[in-house]
Amino acid sequence: MDSATRDRIQKVIDENEVVLFMKGTPETPRCGFSATVVQILGNVGAEFASVDVLSDPAIREGIKEFSDWPTIPQLYVRKEFVGGCDIVKEMFGSGELEEKLGKPAKEIAAPTITVTARAAEALKGAVESPGEGIRFEVGPRFQYALSIGEKMPKDVVVQAGGVTLYLDRASAQRANGTTIDYVTTPEGAAFKIENPNEPPKVRQMAPRELAERLARKEPLALYDVRTPGEREQAKIEGSKLLDRPAQDEIFELPTDTTLVFYCHSGSRSQQAAEHFLAQGFKNVWNLSGGIDAWSVEVDPKVPRY
């Protein structure tokens, strides 16, 4: 790094109490890690300056050397390097971030969580030592994790179904109304988490589940996103080719319509599903494994190619 770049970085840090070196801007982050730190700083009410490293290659590489830290984003508070996304998340969860920023830690209300009887039985069986509970984590993108652990100083404690749950402060703010169940799936028993705060996302539908829904004549709209040539080789009965008229037809449907998309192996249909989810549809599915998996698991009469 040349001295001019070092001086520019130092000047920004010296002139601002809180500085975030990030990809993109706070209004339009260009990576999920930068977006997470922006959201956390907003949650604690911190005012901060930002530097878009994507607009300046010299700063993008220079800040890594300056901080001796290999990734971006990077947060500085009062000229001190705090860390990257994972460290900021940990500090927010423990309440240390507010202390570092000189902000009073907000009181976090304990969320209402339902643990079904079957889930409670499975969770209780996993706890072996007194003082242990179940750590329940809800990530910024609503990723979920259940593990065994002891209470941390700033944890929010929830009693549900006879189970003690420990949540960090960030998870607690995302978990209100969540139900934790334990269900049987084709792959075996697994925890099922339903969270009303989670934004809509594309869900995966197994071929056998689609076959069962079609057999029950459940209302759903099934679209084939492949080429007309591929469709001539093999198709799922009851589906429509996703051509321009079909796309126009979809936009005439209620936004809670069950939309299911498929292609050869599930990649193109995932992109189509993401597109319609972004248009406001809330019940959007991708056929996992595509028509190839359908041929193997449901209907061997459908040719594979």
C-alpha positions as CSV (number, residue, x, y, z in Angstrom):
1,M,0.0,0.0,0.0
2,D,1.4,3.4,-0.9
3,S,1.6,6.2,1.6
4,A,-1.1,8.3,-0.2
5,T,-3.7,5.5,0.3
6,R,-2.6,4.9,3.9
7,D,-3.0,8.7,4.6
8,R,-6.5,8.7,3.0
9,I,-7.6,5.8,5.2
10,Q,-6.2,7.3,8.3
11,K,-7.8,10.7,7.5
12,V,-11.3,9.1,7.3
13,I,-10.8,7.2,10.6
14,D,-9.4,10.3,12.3
15,E,-12.3,12.5,11.2
16,N,-15.2,10.2,12.1
17,E,-16.1,8.6,15.4
18,V,-17.6,5.5,13.7
19,V,-16.5,4.4,10.2
20,L,-17.6,1.3,8.3
21,F,-15.6,0.2,5.3
22,M,-18.1,-1.8,3.3
23,K,-19.1,-3.0,-0.1
24,G,-21.7,-0.6,-1.4
25,T,-23.5,2.1,0.6
26,P,-25.8,1.8,3.7
27,E,-28.8,2.4,1.4
28,T,-27.7,-0.2,-1.1
29,P,-25.2,-2.7,0.4
30,R,-23.5,-4.9,-2.2
31,C,-22.9,-7.9,0.0
32,G,-24.8,-9.7,2.7
33,F,-22.1,-9.2,5.4
34,S,-22.0,-5.5,4.8
35,A,-25.8,-5.4,4.9
36,T,-25.8,-7.3,8.2
37,V,-23.4,-4.8,9.9
38,V,-25.4,-1.8,8.6
39,Q,-28.6,-3.4,10.0
40,I,-26.9,-3.9,13.4
41,L,-25.7,-0.4,13.6
42,G,-29.2,0.8,12.7
43,N,-30.6,-1.4,15.5
44,V,-28.5,0.3,18.1
45,G,-29.1,3.8,16.7
46,A,-25.5,4.4,15.8
47,E,-24.6,7.2,13.4
48,F,-21.6,6.3,11.2
49,A,-19.7,7.3,8.1
50,S,-19.2,4.7,5.4
51,V,-16.6,4.1,2.7
52,D,-17.6,2.1,-0.4
53,V,-14.5,0.0,-1.1
54,L,-15.9,-1.2,-4.4
55,S,-15.7,2.4,-5.8
56,D,-12.0,2.6,-4.9
57,P,-9.7,-0.4,-5.6
58,A,-6.8,1.1,-3.7
59,I,-8.9,1.5,-0.6
60,R,-10.4,-2.0,-1.0
61,E,-7.0,-3.6,-0.9
62,G,-5.3,-1.0,1.3
63,I,-7.8,-1.3,4.2
64,K,-7.0,-5.0,4.5
65,E,-3.3,-4.3,5.0
66,F,-4.0,-1.2,7.2
67,S,-6.1,-3.3,9.6
68,D,-4.3,-6.6,9.1
69,W,-7.7,-8.1,8.5
70,P,-8.5,-10.0,5.3
71,T,-12.2,-9.4,4.8
72,I,-14.7,-6.6,4.4
73,P,-16.7,-5.0,6.0
74,Q,-14.5,-3.5,8.7
75,L,-15.8,-1.3,11.6
76,Y,-13.8,1.4,13.4
77,V,-15.0,3.1,16.5
78,R,-13.1,6.1,17.9
79,K,-10.0,5.2,15.7
80,E,-10.0,1.6,17.1
81,F,-10.5,-1.3,14.8
82,V,-13.4,-3.4,16.1
83,G,-13.6,-6.2,13.6
84,G,-15.7,-7.7,10.8
85,C,-19.2,-9.0,10.4
86,D,-18.9,-12.0,12.8
87,I,-17.3,-10.0,15.6
88,V,-19.9,-7.2,15.3
89,K,-22.7,-9.8,15.4
90,E,-21.2,-11.4,18.5
91,M,-20.7,-8.0,20.2
92,F,-24.3,-7.0,19.4
93,G,-25.6,-10.3,20.8
94,S,-23.7,-9.9,24.0
95,G,-24.4,-6.1,24.5
96,E,-20.8,-5.2,24.1
97,L,-21.4,-3.2,20.9
98,E,-23.6,-0.7,22.6
99,E,-21.0,-0.3,25.3
100,K,-18.3,0.3,22.7
101,L,-20.5,2.9,20.9
102,G,-21.5,4.6,24.2
103,K,-25.2,3.7,23.7
104,P,-27.4,2.4,26.5
105,A,-28.2,-1.2,25.9
106,K,-31.9,-1.7,25.0
107,E,-34.0,-3.9,27.1
108,I,-35.0,-6.9,25.0
109,A,-38.4,-8.4,25.8
110,A,-38.5,-12.2,26.0
111,P,-40.2,-13.5,22.8
112,T,-43.1,-15.9,22.8
113,I,-41.9,-19.3,21.5
114,T,-43.9,-22.5,21.2
115,V,-42.1,-25.8,21.6
116,T,-44.3,-28.8,20.7
117,A,-44.5,-31.9,22.9
118,R,-42.5,-33.9,20.4
119,A,-39.8,-31.2,20.0
120,A,-39.6,-30.8,23.8
121,E,-39.0,-34.5,24.2
122,A,-36.2,-34.5,21.7
123,L,-34.6,-31.3,23.1
124,K,-34.8,-32.5,26.7
125,G,-33.1,-35.7,25.8
126,A,-30.2,-33.8,24.4
127,V,-29.5,-31.9,27.6
128,E,-27.2,-33.8,29.9
129,S,-25.8,-31.5,32.5
130,P,-27.4,-29.1,35.1
131,G,-27.3,-25.5,34.0
132,E,-27.3,-26.4,30.3
133,G,-30.1,-25.3,28.0
134,I,-30.9,-25.1,24.3
135,R,-29.2,-22.3,22.4
136,F,-31.6,-21.0,19.7
137,E,-30.1,-18.8,17.2
138,V,-32.0,-16.8,14.5
139,G,-29.6,-15.3,12.0
140,P,-30.0,-12.0,10.0
141,R,-31.3,-14.0,7.1
142,F,-33.4,-16.2,9.3
143,Q,-31.0,-19.1,9.4
144,Y,-31.7,-21.3,12.4
145,A,-29.5,-23.2,14.8
146,L,-30.2,-25.3,17.8
147,S,-27.4,-26.4,20.1
148,I,-26.7,-27.3,23.7
149,G,-25.0,-24.6,25.8
150,E,-24.9,-22.6,29.0
151,K,-26.4,-19.2,29.6
152,M,-24.3,-16.2,28.5
153,P,-24.4,-13.0,30.5
154,K,-26.7,-11.0,28.2
155,D,-28.8,-13.9,26.9
156,V,-32.6,-13.7,26.9
157,V,-34.1,-16.8,28.6
158,V,-37.4,-18.3,27.4
159,Q,-39.2,-21.3,29.0
160,A,-41.3,-23.1,26.5
161,G,-42.8,-26.6,26.7
162,G,-40.6,-27.4,29.7
163,V,-37.5,-26.5,27.7
164,T,-35.1,-23.7,28.7
165,L,-34.0,-21.7,25.6
166,Y,-31.1,-19.3,25.5
167,L,-31.2,-16.6,22.8
168,D,-28.7,-13.8,22.1
169,R,-30.3,-10.4,22.0
170,A,-30.4,-10.3,18.2
171,S,-32.0,-13.7,17.9
172,A,-34.6,-12.7,20.5
173,Q,-35.7,-9.8,18.4
174,R,-36.4,-12.0,15.5
175,A,-38.0,-15.0,17.3
176,N,-41.3,-13.7,18.6
177,G,-44.1,-16.1,17.6
178,T,-41.8,-18.9,16.5
179,T,-42.9,-22.6,16.8
180,I,-40.3,-25.3,17.1
181,D,-41.6,-28.8,16.1
182,Y,-40.0,-32.2,15.5
183,V,-41.4,-34.0,12.4
184,T,-40.8,-37.0,10.2
185,T,-39.5,-36.2,6.7
186,P,-38.4,-38.6,3.9
187,E,-34.8,-38.1,5.1
188,G,-35.7,-38.9,8.7
189,A,-36.8,-37.0,11.8
190,A,-35.9,-33.3,11.9
191,F,-36.7,-30.1,13.7
192,K,-39.2,-27.8,11.9
193,I,-39.1,-24.1,12.7
194,E,-41.9,-21.7,11.6
195,N,-41.3,-18.1,12.3
196,P,-43.9,-15.5,11.3
197,N,-41.3,-12.8,11.1
198,E,-39.4,-14.5,8.3
199,P,-39.8,-12.9,5.0
200,P,-41.2,-15.0,2.2
201,K,-38.6,-17.2,0.4
202,V,-38.6,-19.8,-2.3
203,R,-39.3,-23.2,-0.8
204,Q,-38.2,-26.6,-2.1
205,M,-40.8,-29.2,-3.0
206,A,-39.7,-32.8,-3.3
207,P,-41.0,-34.7,-6.3
208,R,-43.1,-37.1,-4.2
209,E,-44.8,-34.1,-2.4
210,L,-45.7,-32.6,-5.7
211,A,-47.1,-35.9,-6.9
212,E,-49.2,-36.2,-3.7
213,R,-50.5,-32.6,-4.1
214,L,-51.4,-33.3,-7.8
215,A,-53.2,-36.5,-6.8
216,R,-55.2,-34.7,-4.2
217,K,-56.0,-32.0,-6.8
218,E,-54.7,-29.3,-4.6
219,P,-54.9,-25.8,-6.2
220,L,-51.5,-25.0,-7.6
221,A,-50.0,-23.6,-10.8
222,L,-47.2,-25.7,-12.2
223,Y,-44.8,-24.1,-14.7
224,D,-42.1,-25.6,-16.9
225,V,-39.2,-23.1,-17.4
226,R,-37.3,-25.2,-19.9
227,T,-37.2,-24.8,-23.7
228,P,-39.9,-26.0,-26.0
229,G,-37.5,-28.6,-27.4
230,E,-36.8,-30.0,-23.9
231,R,-40.5,-30.1,-23.1
232,E,-41.1,-32.2,-26.3
233,Q,-38.7,-34.8,-24.8
234,A,-40.3,-35.0,-21.4
235,K,-42.9,-33.1,-19.3
236,I,-44.9,-33.4,-16.1
237,E,-48.6,-33.7,-16.9
238,G,-50.6,-30.7,-15.8
239,S,-47.8,-28.2,-16.2
240,K,-47.6,-25.2,-18.6
241,L,-44.6,-23.9,-20.5
242,L,-43.5,-20.6,-19.0
243,D,-43.7,-18.6,-22.2
244,R,-44.8,-15.0,-22.4
245,P,-48.6,-15.7,-22.3
246,A,-48.0,-17.9,-19.2
247,Q,-46.0,-15.1,-17.5
248,D,-48.9,-12.6,-18.2
249,E,-51.3,-15.2,-16.8
250,I,-49.3,-15.5,-13.5
251,F,-49.5,-11.7,-12.9
252,E,-53.3,-12.0,-13.1
253,L,-53.3,-14.6,-10.2
254,P,-53.7,-13.7,-6.5
255,T,-50.3,-13.2,-4.8
256,D,-51.0,-16.1,-2.4
257,T,-51.4,-18.6,-5.3
258,T,-49.2,-21.7,-4.9
259,L,-46.7,-21.4,-7.8
260,V,-44.4,-24.4,-8.5
261,F,-41.6,-24.2,-11.1
262,Y,-39.5,-26.9,-12.6
263,C,-36.7,-27.4,-15.1
264,H,-34.2,-30.2,-15.8
265,S,-32.4,-30.3,-12.5
266,G,-33.7,-27.3,-10.5
267,S,-31.3,-24.5,-11.2
268,R,-33.2,-22.5,-13.9
269,S,-36.5,-23.0,-12.1
270,Q,-35.0,-21.6,-8.9
271,Q,-34.1,-18.4,-10.7
272,A,-37.7,-18.2,-12.1
273,A,-39.1,-18.8,-8.7
274,E,-36.9,-16.0,-7.2
275,H,-38.1,-13.7,-9.9
276,F,-41.8,-14.2,-9.1
277,L,-41.1,-14.0,-5.3
278,A,-39.6,-10.6,-5.9
279,Q,-42.8,-9.6,-7.7
280,G,-44.8,-10.0,-4.5
281,F,-45.9,-13.7,-4.7
282,K,-45.7,-15.3,-1.3
283,N,-46.2,-19.0,-1.9
284,V,-43.5,-19.9,-4.4
285,W,-41.9,-23.3,-4.8
286,N,-39.0,-24.9,-6.8
287,L,-39.2,-28.6,-7.7
288,S,-36.0,-30.0,-6.1
289,G,-34.0,-32.0,-8.6
290,G,-36.3,-30.9,-11.5
291,I,-37.9,-33.3,-13.9
292,D,-34.9,-35.6,-13.7
293,A,-35.7,-36.3,-10.1
294,W,-39.4,-36.7,-11.0
295,S,-38.4,-39.4,-13.5
296,V,-36.4,-41.3,-10.9
297,E,-38.6,-40.9,-7.8
298,V,-42.1,-40.6,-9.2
299,D,-42.7,-41.6,-12.8
300,P,-40.1,-43.7,-14.6
301,K,-42.2,-43.4,-17.8
302,V,-41.0,-39.8,-18.2
303,P,-37.8,-40.0,-20.3
304,R,-34.5,-38.9,-18.8
305,Y,-32.1,-36.9,-20.9
